[in-house]
């Protein structure tokens, strides 16, 4: 039994730090989003394009980390504790994947081409939709963290 406790700490001890780093990435994403959404002079196409490119870089990094690191860890933890978390993840994860598609489609709009003032205006329209999608995504991610990780934190800490 003691060995199982040590194994749990070894397995899950670094997950909280991983989630904390990811949530800092989320904060950086929100900073770039808010900075861009506050713009109103669409004639500065080159400066705005740079801001959109930076937003998309952070967005893709954030989404990728979620899919390839965070969710993988959360599912592993759910499988290990075997307390219904896998079923929960199976219900929520497809909805998160839909938000990923929106994020990647937004990113694809910046395909290295020159952007006109009209293109910039169109991106701003889509930026609003992206913001709503991200808000929904963050709520689902927080739900998964709470129900697949935080609920087990006491079991890992006491191990």
Secondary structure as UniProt FT lines:
FT   HELIX           2..12
FT   TURN            13..14
FT   HELIX           15..37
FT   TURN            42..43
FT   HELIX           45..65
FT   HELIX           66..70
FT   HELIX           71..81
FT   HELIX           85..108
FT   HELIX           117..145
FT   HELIX           146..150
FT   HELIX           151..157
//
